[in-house]
Amino acid sequence: MHRILLAFALAAFCGLSFSTLSLAQYPAKPIRFIVGFPPGGSADPTTRILGQALSDQMGQPVIVDNRPGADSALAAEQMTRIAPDGYTIMFASNSAMTAAVALRKTPAYDPLKDFTPISLVGRATVIMYVHPSVPAKTLKEFVEHARANPGKLAYGTGNPLSILYNVQLMSATGIDMLHVPYKGEGPLNPDLLAGRVQSSFLSTLSALSNAKEGKLRPLAVLLEKRSPLAPDVPTIAEAGVPQVTVRQWAGVFGPPKLPRPIVERLNKELNAALKRLEVLEKLQGYGYAAEGSTPERLFEINRDDLALWKKLVAEARIPLE
């Protein structure tokens, strides 16, 4: 009996020693960084910028793995089945962490239970644009024009996030507009530029370039403070509609039950990367206002955002998929 107990104790000690040693050596091999979007847009280059910074700091290659599908929900679902060893992490926006859940009758995962939050990355620069044919130079003038023409203005949406922006805008101002959905901002842009839809909330930098050329008119930015990319564009609160609180954010998550020491190491490295000037400048170039966080803060952001989405979806009676 003593020999058996001794054997169990020795096995436990060896297991503990191995685990501690493994964590001390982490990372000992390349890290895979999943992103649920194809190359192009802002998610892919943002993930690559962060991956390179982590590689520089941690001394191991960080390989970006694009897994597009279902507005990034496919990658998130796959992430729930990944081994929690710290060698696979995921860049995810609230498309996967809130929209994919709030807009489905039977979600494939629970974003609050099936992932390990690591750190916030930042907020995307989303701007409300109108076609120049709309006689409005400010958001206040746009609301007045829409009220005078109920149901005659069309707004385009390229993703679930933009639907919620408009739901809040119409609810806060009492305006009535026609919804025209698109499969992404890419197909939407030509119709907005041609005036076939009159307004849209967009995160693509090409839209900002079109605005600088006078092809679109920016009215408000969905950030807490003005963006360096468009310093003359007021925030949505400055423009008079603080009730629009939906924001596009992104963070880094691990699989469920990721060990706390690994979470703390990755959090430390990500927050250090987000303070590096060259990283900040590159992310800003892709429309991100960089902002790190604790794992707990990312969880709170996700939790509160999910509750807001569910509330807005119910109030707007948006049919669930």
C-alpha positions as CSV (number, residue, x, y, z in Angstrom):
1,M,0.0,0.0,0.0
2,H,2.8,2.4,0.9
3,R,4.5,1.6,-2.4
4,I,1.2,2.4,-4.3
5,L,0.8,5.7,-2.5
6,L,4.4,6.6,-3.2
7,A,3.9,5.7,-6.8
8,F,0.8,8.0,-7.1
9,A,2.6,10.8,-5.3
10,L,5.7,10.5,-7.5
11,A,3.4,10.5,-10.6
12,A,1.6,13.6,-9.4
13,F,4.9,15.3,-8.7
14,C,6.3,14.4,-12.1
15,G,3.2,15.7,-13.8
16,L,3.3,18.9,-11.8
17,S,7.0,19.3,-12.6
18,F,6.4,18.7,-16.3
19,S,3.5,21.1,-16.4
20,T,5.5,23.8,-14.6
21,L,8.5,23.2,-16.9
22,S,6.3,23.4,-20.0
23,L,4.8,26.7,-18.9
24,A,8.2,28.1,-18.1
25,Q,9.4,27.2,-21.6
26,Y,6.3,28.5,-23.3
27,P,6.4,29.1,-26.2
28,A,8.6,26.3,-27.3
29,K,7.2,26.1,-30.9
30,P,5.3,28.2,-33.4
31,I,1.9,29.7,-32.4
32,R,-1.0,29.5,-34.8
33,F,-3.1,32.7,-34.9
34,I,-6.6,32.0,-36.4
35,V,-8.6,34.8,-38.1
36,G,-12.1,34.1,-39.4
37,F,-11.8,36.4,-42.4
38,P,-10.1,36.1,-45.8
39,P,-7.1,38.2,-46.8
40,G,-8.3,41.8,-47.5
41,G,-10.3,44.1,-45.3
42,S,-8.8,45.0,-42.0
43,A,-9.0,41.8,-39.9
44,D,-6.3,39.9,-41.8
45,P,-3.6,42.6,-41.9
46,T,-4.4,43.5,-38.2
47,T,-3.8,39.9,-37.2
48,R,-0.6,39.8,-39.2
49,I,0.7,43.0,-37.6
50,L,0.0,41.6,-34.1
51,G,1.4,38.2,-35.1
52,Q,4.7,39.7,-36.2
53,A,4.9,41.8,-33.0
54,L,4.3,38.7,-30.9
55,S,6.9,36.7,-32.8
56,D,9.5,39.5,-32.3
57,Q,8.8,39.6,-28.6
58,M,8.3,35.8,-27.9
59,G,11.0,34.4,-30.1
60,Q,8.8,32.0,-32.0
61,P,7.0,32.2,-35.4
62,V,3.4,33.3,-35.2
63,I,1.5,31.8,-38.2
64,V,-1.7,33.5,-39.4
65,D,-4.3,30.9,-40.3
66,N,-7.3,32.4,-42.3
67,R,-10.5,30.4,-41.8
68,P,-13.2,32.5,-43.4
69,G,-16.9,31.5,-43.3
70,A,-20.2,32.6,-41.7
71,D,-18.8,36.1,-40.9
72,S,-16.0,34.5,-38.8
73,A,-18.4,32.3,-36.8
74,L,-17.0,29.2,-38.5
75,A,-13.5,29.9,-37.1
76,A,-14.9,30.6,-33.7
77,E,-16.8,27.3,-33.6
78,Q,-13.6,25.4,-34.6
79,M,-11.7,27.2,-31.8
80,T,-14.0,25.7,-29.2
81,R,-12.5,22.3,-30.0
82,I,-8.8,23.3,-29.9
83,A,-6.5,21.9,-27.3
84,P,-5.8,24.5,-24.5
85,D,-2.0,24.5,-24.8
86,G,-1.4,28.1,-25.8
87,Y,-0.3,27.2,-29.4
88,T,-3.6,28.3,-31.0
89,I,-5.2,31.7,-30.4
90,M,-7.8,33.6,-32.3
91,F,-8.3,37.2,-33.4
92,A,-12.1,37.8,-33.2
93,S,-14.4,40.7,-33.6
94,N,-17.9,41.1,-32.2
95,S,-19.1,39.6,-35.5
96,A,-18.3,36.2,-34.0
97,M,-18.5,36.9,-30.3
98,T,-21.9,38.7,-30.3
99,A,-23.7,38.8,-33.7
100,A,-23.3,35.1,-34.5
101,V,-25.0,34.3,-31.2
102,A,-27.6,37.1,-30.9
103,L,-28.9,36.5,-34.5
104,R,-29.3,32.7,-34.3
105,K,-32.0,30.6,-32.8
106,T,-29.5,27.9,-31.8
107,P,-26.0,29.3,-31.6
108,A,-23.1,26.9,-32.2
109,Y,-21.3,28.1,-29.1
110,D,-21.5,30.3,-26.0
111,P,-19.0,33.2,-26.3
112,L,-18.9,33.7,-22.6
113,K,-18.2,30.0,-21.7
114,D,-16.5,28.4,-24.7
115,F,-13.5,30.7,-25.0
116,T,-10.8,32.2,-22.8
117,P,-10.5,36.0,-23.2
118,I,-6.9,37.2,-23.4
119,S,-6.9,40.9,-24.4
120,L,-8.8,43.6,-26.3
121,V,-7.1,44.7,-29.4
122,G,-9.1,47.9,-30.1
123,R,-12.0,49.5,-31.8
124,A,-12.6,49.8,-35.5
125,T,-13.1,53.2,-37.1
126,V,-16.7,53.0,-38.4
127,I,-18.1,56.1,-40.1
128,M,-21.6,57.0,-41.2
129,Y,-21.5,58.2,-44.8
130,V,-24.2,59.6,-47.1
131,H,-24.2,60.1,-50.8
132,P,-23.6,63.7,-51.9
133,S,-27.1,63.8,-53.4
134,V,-28.5,63.9,-49.9
135,P,-28.9,67.6,-48.9
136,A,-27.4,67.2,-45.5
137,K,-24.0,68.4,-44.3
138,T,-24.4,67.2,-40.7
139,L,-26.1,64.3,-38.9
140,K,-28.7,66.6,-37.5
141,E,-29.6,67.8,-41.0
142,F,-29.7,64.2,-42.2
143,V,-32.2,63.3,-39.5
144,E,-34.4,66.3,-40.4
145,H,-34.3,65.3,-44.1
146,A,-35.2,61.7,-43.3
147,R,-38.1,62.8,-41.1
148,A,-39.4,64.9,-43.9
149,N,-39.1,61.9,-46.3
150,P,-40.2,58.8,-44.3
151,G,-39.5,55.6,-46.1
152,K,-37.8,57.3,-49.1
153,L,-34.2,57.0,-48.0
154,A,-32.4,53.7,-48.3
155,Y,-29.5,52.6,-46.0
156,G,-27.2,49.7,-47.0
157,T,-25.7,47.2,-44.6
158,G,-22.8,44.8,-45.3
159,N,-22.8,42.9,-42.0
160,P,-24.9,42.4,-38.9
161,L,-23.0,45.1,-37.0
162,S,-24.2,47.8,-39.5
163,I,-27.7,46.6,-39.1
164,L,-27.6,47.3,-35.4
165,Y,-26.0,50.8,-35.9
166,N,-29.0,51.7,-38.0
167,V,-31.5,50.1,-35.7
168,Q,-30.2,52.3,-32.8
169,L,-30.0,55.4,-35.1
170,M,-33.6,55.0,-36.2
171,S,-34.8,54.2,-32.7
172,A,-33.1,57.2,-31.2
173,T,-34.2,59.7,-33.9
174,G,-37.6,58.3,-34.9
175,I,-36.7,58.2,-38.6
176,D,-37.9,55.6,-41.0
177,M,-35.6,54.3,-43.8
178,L,-35.6,51.4,-46.2
179,H,-33.1,48.6,-45.4
180,V,-31.0,47.2,-48.3
181,P,-28.8,44.3,-47.1
182,Y,-25.6,43.3,-48.9
183,K,-23.1,40.4,-48.5
184,G,-20.3,42.5,-47.3
185,E,-19.1,46.1,-47.7
186,G,-17.5,45.3,-51.0
187,P,-20.7,44.8,-52.9
188,L,-22.3,47.7,-51.0
189,N,-19.8,50.4,-51.9
190,P,-20.6,50.7,-55.6
191,D,-24.3,51.2,-54.9
192,L,-23.5,53.8,-52.3
193,L,-21.2,55.6,-54.6
194,A,-23.8,55.6,-57.3
195,G,-26.5,56.8,-55.0
196,R,-28.7,53.7,-55.2
197,V,-28.6,53.7,-51.4
198,Q,-28.2,57.0,-49.6
199,S,-26.4,56.1,-46.4
200,S,-24.3,53.5,-44.7
201,F,-22.0,52.8,-41.8
202,L,-18.6,51.6,-43.2
203,S,-15.3,50.6,-41.7
204,T,-13.4,50.3,-45.0
205,L,-10.6,52.8,-45.6
206,S,-11.6,53.0,-49.3
207,A,-14.8,54.7,-48.1
208,L,-12.7,57.3,-46.4
209,S,-10.6,57.8,-49.5
210,N,-13.8,58.3,-51.5
211,A,-15.0,60.9,-48.9
212,K,-11.8,62.8,-49.3
213,E,-12.4,62.9,-53.1
214,G,-16.0,64.2,-52.5
215,K,-17.7,61.1,-53.6
216,L,-19.1,60.4,-50.2
217,R,-19.9,62.7,-47.2
218,P,-18.9,61.5,-43.7
219,L,-21.3,62.6,-40.9
220,A,-20.2,60.8,-37.7
221,V,-17.6,58.3,-36.4
222,L,-18.6,55.5,-34.0
223,L,-15.7,56.0,-31.5
224,E,-15.5,57.6,-28.1
225,K,-13.2,60.3,-29.5
226,R,-12.4,61.5,-33.0
227,S,-10.3,59.3,-35.2
228,P,-6.8,60.6,-36.3
229,L,-7.8,59.2,-39.7
230,A,-10.7,61.7,-39.9
231,P,-10.1,64.4,-37.3
232,D,-12.8,66.7,-38.8
233,V,-15.6,64.1,-38.5
234,P,-17.4,64.4,-35.2
235,T,-18.2,61.4,-33.0
236,I,-21.8,60.2,-33.0
237,A,-22.2,61.7,-29.6
238,E,-20.9,65.1,-30.7
239,A,-23.2,64.9,-33.7
240,G,-26.1,64.7,-31.4
241,V,-27.1,61.0,-31.2
242,P,-25.3,59.5,-28.1
243,Q,-27.9,56.8,-28.0
244,V,-26.0,54.9,-30.8
245,T,-23.7,52.9,-28.5
246,V,-22.9,49.8,-30.7
247,R,-19.2,49.6,-31.4
248,Q,-17.1,47.4,-33.5
249,W,-14.3,45.9,-31.4
250,A,-11.8,43.0,-31.7
251,G,-9.9,41.0,-29.2
252,V,-7.7,37.9,-28.9
253,F,-9.2,34.7,-27.4
254,G,-8.0,31.3,-26.6
255,P,-9.8,28.0,-26.4
256,P,-11.7,27.1,-23.3
257,K,-9.8,26.3,-20.1
258,L,-6.5,27.9,-21.3
259,P,-4.2,27.8,-18.3
260,R,-3.9,31.1,-16.4
261,P,-0.1,31.3,-16.7
262,I,-0.4,31.1,-20.5
263,V,-3.2,33.7,-20.5
264,E,-1.1,36.1,-18.4
265,R,1.9,35.6,-20.6
266,L,-0.1,36.3,-23.8
267,N,-1.9,39.2,-22.2
268,K,1.4,40.7,-21.2
269,E,2.9,40.4,-24.7
270,L,-0.2,41.7,-26.5
271,N,-0.4,44.7,-24.3
272,A,3.3,45.4,-24.8
273,A,2.8,45.1,-28.6
274,L,-0.1,47.5,-28.5
275,K,2.1,50.1,-26.9
276,R,4.8,49.9,-29.5
277,L,4.7,53.0,-31.8
278,E,5.2,51.1,-35.0
279,V,2.4,48.7,-34.1
280,L,0.0,51.6,-33.2
281,E,0.8,53.4,-36.5
282,K,0.2,50.3,-38.6
283,L,-3.1,49.4,-36.8
284,Q,-4.2,53.0,-37.2
285,G,-3.5,52.7,-40.9
286,Y,-6.1,49.9,-41.1
287,G,-8.6,51.8,-39.1
288,Y,-8.1,50.4,-35.6
289,A,-7.9,52.6,-32.5
290,A,-5.6,50.2,-30.5
291,E,-6.5,49.5,-26.9
292,G,-5.3,46.6,-24.8
293,S,-7.0,45.3,-21.7
294,T,-7.0,42.7,-19.0
295,P,-8.7,39.3,-19.7
296,E,-11.4,40.3,-17.3
297,R,-12.1,43.5,-19.1
298,L,-12.4,41.8,-22.4
299,F,-14.9,39.4,-20.8
300,E,-16.9,42.3,-19.5
301,I,-17.0,44.0,-22.9
302,N,-18.1,40.8,-24.6
303,R,-20.8,40.2,-21.9
304,D,-22.2,43.7,-22.1
305,D,-22.1,43.8,-25.9
306,L,-23.9,40.5,-26.1
307,A,-26.7,41.7,-23.8
308,L,-27.0,44.9,-25.8
309,W,-27.3,42.9,-29.1
310,K,-29.9,40.6,-27.8
311,K,-31.9,43.6,-26.5
312,L,-31.7,45.4,-29.8
313,V,-32.5,42.3,-31.9
314,A,-35.6,41.7,-29.8
315,E,-36.8,45.3,-29.9
316,A,-36.3,45.5,-33.6
317,R,-37.9,42.1,-34.2
318,I,-35.1,41.0,-36.4
319,P,-35.8,37.4,-37.5
320,L,-33.4,34.9,-36.1
321,E,-31.6,32.6,-38.5
